[in-house]
Amino acid sequence: MQKRIYGIETEYGIIFTPEGRKTLPVEKAIRFLFEKLITTEHFLNVFLENGARFYQDTGCHPEYATPECASPRQLIVYDKAGERILEDLQVYAEEKIREERIAGKLSIFKNNTDFVGNSYGCHENYLVDRDVDFYYLAEQLIPFLVTRQIYTGAGKVFQTQDGVHYCISQRAQHIYQKISGTTTNDRSIINTRDEPHADREKYRRLHVIVGDSNMSEYTNFLKVGACAVVLQMIEDNFINQDFTLRNPVKAIKDISYDTTCKRRMRLDNGREYSPIEIQMEYCEMAQKYIEQYPVSDELRQSVAMWQHVLDCLNTDPDQLDREIDWVIKRKMIRSYIDRNDASWNDPRVFMLDLQYHDLRLNRGLYYLLERAGMVERVLDDDEVIKAKTEPPPDTRARMRGEFIKLARQNSIQYDLDWSNIRLGNLLNVRVICNNPFETDIEKVAELVRTIQKTNLRKTSLSKLVIQS
């Protein structure tokens, strides 16, 4: 598929640190986050004006799902917009907490693990053609996903029985299956959930649950762009090498512990490769592919970035201390240890690790580095701010986002999911949109005008369904 829909679902960690005897349950803190968004929809499940969805996930985690996006760059714009939306809600929640006369600090982190070993995810979604055999696609993609952590990992200081280790990935240690249908127990590299939120005869959703949440725009763009290129190669039967790993679940953990990125793994065919070598093979195929097949400029850019990152990893990973999350964070921690004559098992090091992921612009260590010009940018601040309230112009999210604005302006009752809009006092008028590339907002605007004029007095409206 040259034309594809992309999405990211990010689960955030949330902590309330009391400054007195009175504390606040996390459940109540999350309710304060949602309070500003109260609409006619479910209280803890809200669609936003930019087309995204914000809800409470399992384990009391606020989760932001981007709107449907038409390119990797657009996707990371809306992913970053989610951080800024959540930061605004955090400010509101803190005001509510003060009104409750509870002293303390509310913190929200874009990471994947807490201090007691729980993991929460960052799930990538890619629309794929239903005609492509899903299990063939998964088997071709798994070696790529297992090894890509060498440039997509967020980095993590892990305390283990044999000491403290700095690992490449936060998520890798929590993966136990190659493919499964669950996202909480027996987490897998690829999830089999078949919910395309689109025409099921044409499309399937590839649900990748193995990736880390990224602070770096560069890392995030590369993660999505490289994966999109590999998917397109698989769909076009371009990949002619077999990198099937003998034990991919063990390999994903082993790779995470090896910051040289050169530990060799055994394939099913008996040969041994390092993760860098496997990624180089995929990247080399991608370079040949983009010379022969039509590919977007963004995917071409991602292939160039991919090659640059692999060259640096192969010689000296520290060269990527402006681009790749796990390298940026490691440099920051090493600098702190050197300045303060500390050690890797110092409690302050674990706090630095966590604070890197704080989403507040004036508190998060990643954003302090960004403000100091110490990390590479891909986006402009203005486009991120615009994406907080404006939906993507070239996907179905445009219809949803514009409808929400119209409905709120005209005090019309409504309810939503990804493919349906239900409106009216009885929620008995429905717009169905199974085409994720549909953008016809005039259709929705006309329906709103009709509802306004009739005020749902004509019973014929109760059977009205618009197909997109």
FIFILO-299264 format. One record per residue (C-alpha): residue in three letters; z, x, y. Coordinates in Angstrom, 2 decimals. Layout:
+---------+---------+---------+---------+
| residuo |       Z |       X |       Y |
+---------+---------+---------+---------+
|     ala |       Z |       X |       Y |
...
+---------+---------+---------+---------+
***
This chain:
+---------+---------+---------+---------+
| residuo |       Z |       X |       Y |
+---------+---------+---------+---------+
|     met |    0.00 |    0.00 |    0.00 |
|     gln |   -1.05 |    1.42 |    3.35 |
|     lys |    0.69 |   -1.46 |    5.12 |
|     arg |    4.30 |   -1.64 |    4.04 |
|     ile |    7.59 |   -3.26 |    5.05 |
|     tyr |   10.68 |   -1.04 |    5.31 |
|     gly |   14.37 |   -1.80 |    5.62 |
|     ile |   17.76 |   -0.09 |    5.51 |
|     glu |   21.12 |   -1.69 |    4.74 |
|     thr |   24.07 |    0.36 |    5.98 |
|     glu |   27.66 |   -0.31 |    4.95 |
|     tyr |   30.16 |    1.13 |    7.45 |
|     gly |   33.64 |    2.44 |    6.82 |
|     ile |   36.34 |    0.93 |    9.03 |
|     ile |   39.89 |    2.17 |    9.63 |
|     phe |   42.69 |    0.90 |   11.86 |
|     thr |   45.29 |    3.57 |   12.64 |
|     pro |   48.51 |    1.98 |   14.01 |
|     glu |   50.54 |    3.72 |   16.71 |
|     gly |   53.72 |    1.81 |   15.99 |
|     arg |   55.39 |   -0.27 |   13.34 |
|     lys |   53.01 |   -3.19 |   13.77 |
|     thr |   49.68 |   -2.80 |   11.97 |
|     leu |   46.48 |   -4.76 |   11.52 |
|     pro |   44.80 |   -5.58 |    8.18 |
|     val |   41.21 |   -4.39 |    8.00 |
|     glu |   40.15 |   -7.95 |    7.14 |
|     lys |   41.39 |   -9.15 |   10.53 |
|     ala |   39.77 |   -6.23 |   12.36 |
|     ile |   36.44 |   -7.19 |   10.81 |
|     arg |   36.91 |  -10.80 |   11.90 |
|     phe |   37.36 |   -9.57 |   15.46 |
|     leu |   34.04 |   -7.69 |   15.12 |
|     phe |   32.27 |  -10.89 |   14.15 |
|     glu |   34.05 |  -13.13 |   16.65 |
|     lys |   31.71 |  -12.13 |   19.48 |
|     leu |   28.75 |  -13.24 |   17.31 |
|     ile |   30.00 |  -16.74 |   16.43 |
|     thr |   27.04 |  -19.12 |   16.19 |
|     thr |   26.15 |  -22.12 |   14.11 |
|     glu |   25.67 |  -19.76 |   11.17 |
|     his |   28.25 |  -18.62 |    8.65 |
|     phe |   31.05 |  -16.78 |   10.42 |
|     leu |   30.75 |  -13.49 |    8.49 |
|     asn |   26.97 |  -13.62 |    7.99 |
|     val |   24.95 |  -13.55 |   11.20 |
|     phe |   21.30 |  -12.93 |   12.05 |
|     leu |   20.81 |  -11.21 |   15.40 |
|     glu |   18.28 |  -11.55 |   18.20 |
|     asn |   16.54 |   -8.35 |   17.08 |
|     gly |   15.88 |   -9.95 |   13.67 |
|     ala |   18.54 |   -7.94 |   11.84 |
|     arg |   21.40 |   -9.29 |    9.72 |
|     phe |   25.07 |   -8.41 |   10.18 |
|     tyr |   27.61 |   -9.45 |    7.57 |
|     gln |   30.74 |   -8.51 |    5.66 |
|     asp |   30.00 |   -6.87 |    2.34 |
|     thr |   32.16 |   -6.30 |   -0.74 |
|     gly |   35.24 |   -4.20 |   -0.04 |
|     cys |   35.66 |   -5.27 |    3.60 |
|     his |   32.76 |   -3.25 |    4.93 |
|     pro |   30.72 |   -4.47 |    7.91 |
|     glu |   27.07 |   -4.15 |    6.91 |
|     tyr |   24.00 |   -4.03 |    9.11 |
|     ala |   20.59 |   -4.72 |    7.57 |
|     thr |   17.68 |   -3.78 |    9.80 |
|     pro |   14.95 |   -6.31 |   10.50 |
|     glu |   11.73 |   -5.94 |    8.58 |
|     cys |   10.00 |   -2.84 |   10.00 |
|     ala |    6.38 |   -1.76 |    9.71 |
|     ser |    6.80 |    2.03 |    9.84 |
|     pro |    9.39 |    4.75 |    9.15 |
|     arg |    9.87 |    5.51 |   12.83 |
|     gln |   10.35 |    1.88 |   13.74 |
|     leu |   12.88 |    1.65 |   10.93 |
|     ile |   15.08 |    4.45 |   12.23 |
|     val |   14.90 |    2.98 |   15.74 |
|     tyr |   16.41 |   -0.24 |   14.40 |
|     asp |   18.87 |    1.65 |   12.22 |
|     lys |   20.15 |    3.46 |   15.33 |
|     ala |   20.17 |    0.17 |   17.24 |
|     gly |   22.55 |   -1.10 |   14.56 |
|     glu |   24.99 |    1.68 |   15.43 |
|     arg |   24.89 |    0.73 |   19.09 |
|     ile |   25.35 |   -2.98 |   18.30 |
|     leu |   28.36 |   -2.17 |   16.15 |
|     glu |   29.77 |    0.06 |   18.89 |
|     asp |   29.58 |   -2.87 |   21.33 |
|     leu |   31.36 |   -5.10 |   18.83 |
|     gln |   34.00 |   -2.41 |   18.32 |
|     val |   34.80 |   -2.41 |   22.04 |
|     tyr |   35.20 |   -6.19 |   21.93 |
|     ala |   37.40 |   -6.00 |   18.81 |
|     glu |   39.64 |   -3.40 |   20.46 |
|     glu |   40.19 |   -5.76 |   23.40 |
|     lys |   41.19 |   -8.54 |   20.98 |
|     ile |   43.58 |   -6.18 |   19.20 |
|     arg |   45.25 |   -5.31 |   22.50 |
|     glu |   45.65 |   -9.03 |   23.19 |
|     glu |   47.53 |   -9.24 |   19.89 |
|     arg |   49.88 |   -6.57 |   21.28 |
|     ile |   49.07 |   -4.19 |   18.42 |
|     ala |   48.96 |   -0.51 |   19.38 |
|     gly |   46.48 |    1.63 |   17.51 |
|     lys |   42.92 |    2.91 |   17.17 |
|     leu |   39.98 |    1.19 |   15.48 |
|     ser |   37.40 |    3.59 |   14.02 |
|     ile |   34.04 |    2.83 |   12.41 |
|     phe |   32.17 |    5.46 |   10.44 |
|     lys |   28.58 |    5.71 |    9.23 |
|     asn |   29.41 |    7.56 |    6.03 |
|     asn |   29.60 |    6.82 |    2.31 |
|     thr |   33.10 |    7.68 |    1.04 |
|     asp |   36.72 |    7.17 |    2.03 |
|     phe |   39.80 |    9.35 |    1.47 |
|     val |   40.72 |    7.65 |   -1.81 |
|     gly |   37.36 |    8.07 |   -3.50 |
|     asn |   35.69 |    4.72 |   -2.85 |
|     ser |   31.98 |    4.75 |   -2.06 |
|     tyr |   29.86 |    2.40 |    0.04 |
|     gly |   26.17 |    2.60 |    0.34 |
|     cys |   23.05 |    3.11 |    2.36 |
|     his |   20.28 |    1.15 |    0.65 |
|     glu |   16.60 |    1.70 |    1.40 |
|     asn |   14.10 |   -1.08 |    0.80 |
|     tyr |   10.36 |   -0.65 |    0.39 |
|     leu |    7.87 |   -3.46 |   -0.15 |
|     val |    5.66 |   -2.64 |   -3.14 |
|     asp |    2.68 |   -4.30 |   -4.75 |
|     arg |    3.61 |   -6.61 |   -7.63 |
|     asp |    0.61 |   -5.30 |   -9.59 |
|     val |    2.24 |   -1.86 |   -9.94 |
|     asp |    4.41 |   -1.66 |  -13.07 |
|     phe |    7.96 |   -1.41 |  -11.75 |
|     tyr |    9.36 |    0.80 |  -14.50 |
|     tyr |    6.41 |    3.18 |  -14.29 |
|     leu |    6.99 |    3.42 |  -10.55 |
|     ala |   10.72 |    4.01 |  -11.05 |
|     glu |   10.22 |    6.74 |  -13.64 |
|     gln |    7.73 |    8.53 |  -11.39 |
|     leu |   10.04 |    8.23 |   -8.38 |
|     ile |   13.39 |    9.23 |   -9.95 |
|     pro |   12.79 |   13.04 |  -10.04 |
|     phe |   11.84 |   12.87 |   -6.37 |
|     leu |   14.93 |   10.84 |   -5.43 |
|     val |   17.28 |   13.06 |   -7.44 |
|     thr |   16.05 |   16.24 |   -5.78 |
|     arg |   15.38 |   15.03 |   -2.21 |
|     gln |   19.11 |   15.20 |   -1.41 |
|     ile |   18.58 |   18.86 |   -0.51 |
|     tyr |   17.26 |   17.58 |    2.85 |
|     thr |   18.62 |   14.01 |    2.98 |
|     gly |   22.28 |   14.69 |    2.09 |
|     ala |   24.94 |   13.99 |    4.72 |
|     gly |   27.32 |   16.71 |    3.47 |
|     lys |   30.89 |   16.25 |    2.27 |
|     val |   34.07 |   18.30 |    1.89 |
|     phe |   35.34 |   17.33 |   -1.59 |
|     gln |   38.81 |   18.07 |   -2.91 |
|     thr |   38.60 |   18.57 |   -6.69 |
|     gln |   40.90 |   19.83 |   -9.41 |
|     asp |   39.43 |   23.31 |   -9.10 |
|     gly |   39.59 |   23.48 |   -5.31 |
|     val |   37.65 |   22.39 |   -2.26 |
|     his |   33.85 |   22.22 |   -2.40 |
|     tyr |   31.32 |   21.54 |    0.31 |
|     cys |   28.69 |   19.30 |   -1.31 |
|     ile |   25.22 |   18.37 |   -0.12 |
|     ser |   25.50 |   14.63 |   -0.78 |
|     gln |   28.26 |   12.07 |   -0.38 |
|     arg |   26.64 |    9.51 |   -2.64 |
|     ala |   25.58 |   11.70 |   -5.58 |
|     gln |   29.04 |   11.87 |   -7.16 |
|     his |   29.10 |    8.07 |   -7.45 |
|     ile |   25.84 |    7.60 |   -9.38 |
|     tyr |   26.16 |    6.79 |  -13.09 |
|     gln |   22.84 |    5.26 |  -14.18 |
|     lys |   19.12 |    5.87 |  -13.74 |
|     ile |   18.23 |    2.20 |  -13.29 |
|     ser |   20.54 |   -0.82 |  -13.25 |
|     gly |   21.00 |   -4.26 |  -11.78 |
|     thr |   24.32 |   -3.63 |  -10.01 |
|     thr |   25.15 |   -1.86 |   -6.75 |
|     thr |   28.95 |   -1.64 |   -7.14 |
|     asn |   29.70 |   -0.85 |  -10.80 |
|     asp |   27.60 |    1.67 |  -12.74 |
|     arg |   25.68 |    2.53 |   -9.59 |
|     ser |   22.16 |    3.69 |  -10.25 |
|     ile |   19.43 |    5.67 |   -8.55 |
|     ile |   17.16 |    2.61 |   -8.41 |
|     asn |   18.34 |   -0.99 |   -8.51 |
|     thr |   16.35 |   -3.61 |  -10.42 |
|     arg |   17.18 |   -6.48 |   -8.05 |
|     asp |   13.96 |   -8.45 |   -7.72 |
|     glu |   14.42 |  -10.16 |   -4.36 |
|     pro |   11.29 |   -9.48 |   -2.30 |
|     his |   12.12 |  -12.14 |    0.33 |
|     ala |    8.37 |  -12.68 |    0.32 |
|     asp |    5.61 |  -14.08 |   -1.88 |
|     arg |    6.83 |  -13.15 |   -5.38 |
|     glu |    3.31 |  -13.20 |   -6.79 |
|     lys |    2.19 |  -10.48 |   -4.38 |
|     tyr |    5.23 |   -8.34 |   -3.65 |
|     arg |    8.31 |   -6.74 |   -5.07 |
|     arg |   11.16 |   -5.00 |   -3.24 |
|     leu |   12.03 |   -1.48 |   -4.32 |
|     his |   15.79 |   -1.17 |   -3.77 |
|     val |   16.90 |    2.49 |   -3.59 |
|     ile |   20.70 |    2.85 |   -3.55 |
|     val |   21.08 |    6.59 |   -4.08 |
|     gly |   20.72 |    7.85 |   -0.50 |
|     asp |   23.35 |    8.94 |    2.03 |
|     ser |   23.82 |    7.37 |    5.45 |
|     asn |   22.33 |    9.74 |    8.00 |
|     met |   23.40 |   10.50 |   11.54 |
|     ser |   20.47 |   12.84 |   12.23 |
|     glu |   17.33 |   11.04 |   13.39 |
|     tyr |   15.27 |   13.90 |   12.00 |
|     thr |   16.85 |   13.61 |    8.55 |
|     asn |   16.51 |    9.84 |    8.52 |
|     phe |   12.84 |    9.88 |    9.51 |
|     leu |   12.03 |   12.52 |    6.92 |
|     lys |   13.95 |   10.63 |    4.21 |
|     val |   11.96 |    7.44 |    4.70 |
|     gly |    8.61 |    9.04 |    5.53 |
|     ala |    8.51 |   11.38 |    2.54 |
|     cys |    9.52 |    8.58 |    0.19 |
|     ala |    6.78 |    6.34 |    1.60 |
|     val |    4.17 |    9.02 |    0.96 |
|     val |    5.33 |    9.49 |   -2.63 |
|     leu |    5.28 |    5.73 |   -3.20 |
|     gln |    1.72 |    5.54 |   -1.93 |
|     met |    0.70 |    8.39 |   -4.23 |
|     ile |    2.27 |    6.61 |   -7.22 |
|     glu |    0.51 |    3.35 |   -6.35 |
|     asp |   -2.81 |    5.20 |   -6.16 |
|     asn |   -2.20 |    7.05 |   -9.47 |
|     phe |   -2.45 |   10.35 |   -7.62 |
|     ile |    0.55 |   12.09 |   -9.22 |
|     asn |   -0.67 |   14.05 |  -12.21 |
|     gln |    2.45 |   16.04 |  -13.12 |
|     asp |    5.47 |   14.98 |  -15.16 |
|     phe |    8.83 |   15.92 |  -13.63 |
|     thr |   10.94 |   13.64 |  -15.82 |
|     leu |   14.44 |   15.09 |  -15.88 |
|     arg |   16.27 |   15.37 |  -19.18 |
|     asn |   19.50 |   14.13 |  -17.58 |
|     pro |   18.88 |   12.84 |  -14.04 |
|     val |   22.44 |   11.53 |  -13.57 |
|     lys |   23.95 |   14.94 |  -14.37 |
|     ala |   21.25 |   16.64 |  -12.30 |
|     ile |   22.00 |   14.64 |   -9.17 |
|     lys |   25.63 |   15.77 |   -9.31 |
|     asp |   24.79 |   19.39 |  -10.13 |
|     ile |   22.34 |   19.62 |   -7.24 |
|     ser |   24.91 |   18.27 |   -4.82 |
|     tyr |   27.33 |   21.10 |   -5.70 |
|     asp |   24.72 |   23.82 |   -5.19 |
|     thr |   24.14 |   24.51 |   -1.50 |
|     thr |   21.60 |   27.22 |   -2.36 |
|     cys |   19.38 |   24.39 |   -3.68 |
|     lys |   18.08 |   26.73 |   -6.39 |
|     arg |   20.04 |   25.77 |   -9.52 |
|     arg |   17.50 |   25.11 |  -12.26 |
|     met |   17.38 |   21.86 |  -14.23 |
|     arg |   15.76 |   21.13 |  -17.55 |
|     leu |   12.94 |   18.61 |  -17.73 |
|     asp |   12.07 |   16.44 |  -20.70 |
|     asn |    9.20 |   18.78 |  -21.51 |
|     gly |   11.62 |   21.72 |  -21.81 |
|     arg |   10.56 |   23.48 |  -18.61 |
|     glu |   13.10 |   24.32 |  -15.91 |
|     tyr |   12.75 |   23.78 |  -12.17 |
|     ser |   15.00 |   24.08 |   -9.15 |
|     pro |   15.19 |   21.09 |   -6.79 |
|     ile |   13.28 |   23.08 |   -4.17 |
|     glu |   10.49 |   23.75 |   -6.67 |
|     ile |   10.22 |   20.08 |   -7.63 |
|     gln |   10.14 |   19.02 |   -3.99 |
|     met |    7.52 |   21.66 |   -3.24 |
|     glu |    5.33 |   20.29 |   -6.03 |
|     tyr |    5.61 |   16.76 |   -4.61 |
|     cys |    4.96 |   18.04 |   -1.09 |
|     glu |    1.91 |   20.02 |   -2.18 |
|     met |    0.50 |   16.90 |   -3.86 |
|     ala |    1.23 |   14.94 |   -0.67 |
|     gln |   -0.73 |   17.44 |    1.41 |
|     lys |   -3.74 |   17.06 |   -0.88 |
|     tyr |   -3.30 |   13.29 |   -0.89 |
|     ile |   -3.37 |   12.88 |    2.90 |
|     glu |   -6.64 |   14.87 |    3.01 |
|     gln |   -8.32 |   12.39 |    0.65 |
|     tyr |   -6.73 |    9.01 |    1.39 |
|     pro |   -6.14 |    6.99 |    4.57 |
|     val |   -2.59 |    7.66 |    5.75 |
|     ser |   -0.81 |    6.75 |    9.00 |
|     asp |   -0.07 |    9.41 |   11.60 |
|     glu |    3.64 |    8.94 |   10.98 |
|     leu |    3.29 |    9.75 |    7.31 |
|     arg |    1.22 |   12.81 |    8.18 |
|     gln |    4.00 |   13.87 |   10.53 |
|     ser |    6.59 |   13.38 |    7.79 |
|     val |    4.61 |   15.59 |    5.40 |
|     ala |    4.51 |   18.38 |    8.01 |
|     met |    8.27 |   18.05 |    8.57 |
|     trp |    8.80 |   18.01 |    4.81 |
|     gln |    6.94 |   21.31 |    4.39 |
|     his |    8.87 |   22.90 |    7.27 |
|     val |   12.23 |   21.87 |    5.80 |
|     leu |   11.37 |   23.11 |    2.31 |
|     asp |   10.21 |   26.48 |    3.66 |
|     cys |   13.54 |   26.87 |    5.48 |
|     leu |   15.60 |   25.78 |    2.48 |
|     asn |   13.76 |   28.27 |    0.31 |
|     thr |   14.58 |   31.21 |    2.61 |
|     asp |   17.78 |   30.27 |    4.46 |
|     pro |   19.14 |   26.69 |    4.72 |
|     asp |   21.10 |   27.66 |    7.87 |
|     gln |   17.78 |   27.62 |    9.74 |
|     leu |   18.05 |   23.81 |    9.60 |
|     asp |   21.28 |   23.60 |   11.59 |
|     arg |   19.57 |   21.35 |   14.17 |
|     glu |   17.65 |   19.05 |   11.81 |
|     ile |   19.41 |   18.31 |    8.51 |
|     asp |   22.78 |   16.54 |    8.39 |
|     trp |   24.51 |   18.57 |    5.68 |
|     val |   23.52 |   21.85 |    7.34 |
|     ile |   24.47 |   20.66 |   10.84 |
|     lys |   27.88 |   19.54 |    9.64 |
|     arg |   28.53 |   22.71 |    7.62 |
|     lys |   27.78 |   24.89 |   10.64 |
|     met |   30.15 |   22.79 |   12.76 |
|     ile |   32.98 |   23.09 |   10.23 |
|     arg |   32.44 |   26.82 |    9.70 |
|     ser |   32.58 |   27.36 |   13.44 |
|     tyr |   35.88 |   25.47 |   13.64 |
|     ile |   37.35 |   27.46 |   10.72 |
|     asp |   36.34 |   30.76 |   12.33 |
|     arg |   37.72 |   29.83 |   15.76 |
|     asn |   41.05 |   28.55 |   14.44 |
|     asp |   41.59 |   30.95 |   11.53 |
|     ala |   41.74 |   27.88 |    9.27 |
|     ser |   40.68 |   27.32 |    5.65 |
|     trp |   38.46 |   24.80 |    3.92 |
|     asn |   41.49 |   22.94 |    2.53 |
|     asp |   43.03 |   22.48 |    5.99 |
|     pro |   43.60 |   18.72 |    6.62 |
|     arg |   41.88 |   19.13 |   10.00 |
|     val |   38.68 |   20.12 |    8.19 |
|     phe |   38.66 |   16.82 |    6.30 |
|     met |   39.14 |   15.00 |    9.60 |
|     leu |   36.24 |   16.92 |   11.16 |
|     asp |   34.09 |   15.89 |    8.23 |
|     leu |   34.94 |   12.24 |    8.84 |
|     gln |   34.69 |   12.43 |   12.62 |
|     tyr |   31.11 |   13.67 |   12.37 |
|     his |   30.22 |   10.12 |   11.30 |
|     asp |   32.14 |    8.24 |   14.01 |
|     leu |   29.52 |    6.01 |   15.62 |
|     arg |   31.09 |    6.06 |   19.10 |
|     leu |   28.93 |    8.01 |   21.53 |
|     asn |   31.99 |    9.45 |   23.27 |
|     arg |   33.97 |   10.21 |   20.12 |
|     gly |   31.68 |   11.00 |   17.20 |
|     leu |   31.17 |   14.70 |   16.63 |
|     tyr |   27.48 |   14.25 |   15.81 |
|     tyr |   26.98 |   12.59 |   19.18 |
|     leu |   28.88 |   15.35 |   20.97 |
|     leu |   26.43 |   17.81 |   19.39 |
|     glu |   23.54 |   15.58 |   20.44 |
|     arg |   24.79 |   15.42 |   24.03 |
|     ala |   25.04 |   19.22 |   24.06 |
|     gly |   21.39 |   19.50 |   22.95 |
|     met |   22.37 |   21.04 |   19.60 |
|     val |   20.43 |   18.68 |   17.32 |
|     glu |   16.78 |   17.66 |   17.16 |
|     arg |   15.88 |   14.18 |   18.40 |
|     val |   13.06 |   11.96 |   17.17 |
|     leu |   13.81 |    8.87 |   19.27 |
|     asp |   14.31 |    8.00 |   22.94 |
|     asp |   17.52 |    6.28 |   24.04 |
|     asp |   15.56 |    3.57 |   25.86 |
|     glu |   13.75 |    2.40 |   22.73 |
|     val |   17.04 |    2.24 |   20.81 |
|     ile |   18.63 |    0.14 |   23.56 |
|     lys |   15.61 |   -2.18 |   23.63 |
|     ala |   15.80 |   -2.60 |   19.83 |
|     lys |   19.34 |   -4.01 |   20.15 |
|     thr |   17.89 |   -7.30 |   21.42 |
|     glu |   14.12 |   -7.18 |   20.83 |
|     pro |   12.70 |   -7.66 |   17.29 |
|     pro |    9.84 |   -5.56 |   15.91 |
|     pro |    6.59 |   -6.96 |   17.32 |
|     asp |    4.52 |   -6.60 |   14.13 |
|     thr |    6.61 |   -8.18 |   11.34 |
|     arg |    8.17 |  -11.54 |   10.46 |
|     ala |   11.33 |  -10.43 |   12.27 |
|     arg |    9.56 |  -11.27 |   15.54 |
|     met |    9.48 |  -14.96 |   14.59 |
|     arg |   13.13 |  -14.92 |   13.56 |
|     gly |   14.37 |  -13.05 |   16.61 |
|     glu |   12.44 |  -15.14 |   19.11 |
|     phe |   13.53 |  -18.33 |   17.38 |
|     ile |   17.20 |  -17.34 |   17.66 |
|     lys |   16.80 |  -16.80 |   21.40 |
|     leu |   15.04 |  -20.15 |   21.88 |
|     ala |   17.54 |  -22.03 |   19.73 |
|     arg |   20.53 |  -20.60 |   21.58 |
|     gln |   18.98 |  -21.28 |   24.97 |
|     asn |   18.40 |  -24.90 |   24.00 |
|     ser |   21.65 |  -25.43 |   22.04 |
|     ile |   19.78 |  -26.28 |   18.85 |
|     gln |   21.65 |  -26.15 |   15.55 |
|     tyr |   20.13 |  -23.72 |   13.06 |
|     asp |   20.68 |  -21.68 |    9.92 |
|     leu |   18.70 |  -18.71 |    8.62 |
|     asp |   17.89 |  -16.46 |    5.73 |
|     trp |   15.16 |  -13.82 |    5.47 |
|     ser |   12.37 |  -16.27 |    4.59 |
|     asn |   13.57 |  -19.59 |    6.00 |
|     ile |   14.58 |  -21.14 |    9.31 |
|     arg |   16.44 |  -24.44 |    9.13 |
|     leu |   17.13 |  -26.34 |   12.32 |
|     gly |   18.23 |  -29.65 |   13.79 |
|     asn |   21.55 |  -31.47 |   13.73 |
|     leu |   21.24 |  -31.98 |    9.97 |
|     leu |   19.46 |  -28.65 |    9.35 |
|     asn |   16.74 |  -30.73 |    7.73 |
|     val |   13.71 |  -29.26 |    9.49 |
|     arg |   12.50 |  -26.07 |    7.87 |
|     val |   10.12 |  -23.23 |    8.65 |
|     ile |    9.12 |  -21.21 |    5.60 |
|     cys |    7.68 |  -17.72 |    6.06 |
|     asn |    6.91 |  -15.87 |    2.85 |
|     asn |    4.57 |  -13.44 |    4.59 |
|     pro |    6.64 |  -10.52 |    5.96 |
|     phe |    3.70 |   -9.47 |    8.14 |
|     glu |    3.55 |  -12.87 |    9.92 |
|     thr |    4.24 |  -12.72 |   13.68 |
|     asp |    3.14 |  -16.12 |   15.04 |
|     ile |    6.04 |  -17.03 |   17.33 |
|     glu |    4.07 |  -19.81 |   19.05 |
|     lys |    4.44 |  -21.79 |   15.84 |
|     val |    8.21 |  -21.57 |   16.11 |
|     ala |    8.23 |  -22.21 |   19.86 |
|     glu |    6.20 |  -25.39 |   19.35 |
|     leu |    8.67 |  -26.60 |   16.74 |
|     val |   11.57 |  -25.99 |   19.13 |
|     arg |    9.77 |  -27.95 |   21.86 |
|     thr |    9.17 |  -30.80 |   19.44 |
|     ile |   12.82 |  -30.85 |   18.44 |
|     gln |   13.81 |  -30.91 |   22.11 |
|     lys |   11.55 |  -33.84 |   22.93 |
|     thr |   12.49 |  -36.01 |   19.99 |
|     asn |   16.12 |  -34.92 |   19.58 |
|     leu |   15.58 |  -35.53 |   15.89 |
|     arg |   15.34 |  -39.31 |   16.41 |
|     lys |   12.17 |  -39.71 |   14.42 |
|     thr |   12.95 |  -39.79 |   10.73 |
|     ser |    9.58 |  -38.25 |    9.91 |
|     leu |   10.97 |  -34.92 |   11.06 |
|     ser |   13.31 |  -34.88 |    8.09 |
|     lys |   10.34 |  -34.08 |    5.87 |
|     leu |    8.67 |  -31.59 |    8.15 |
|     val |    7.99 |  -28.19 |    6.58 |
|     ile |    5.86 |  -25.51 |    8.16 |
|     gln |    4.28 |  -22.99 |    5.81 |
|     ser |    3.48 |  -19.50 |    6.98 |
+---------+---------+---------+---------+
***
